[in-house]
């Protein structure tokens, strides 16, 4: 079973968990989730929208 992840539920597989971690390391936050955005291996998968705001970087 894959690790639990916000907005994905228990046991959902993340294809780019290392990329998401890298974006977060550089101050990006998840702004939105596009449900059933694309098809991968015959299954509908979600996509994340991420952004980095300058005013929030100063607070960190």
Order of alpha helices (4+ residues) and beta strands (2+ residues): alpha-beta-beta-alpha
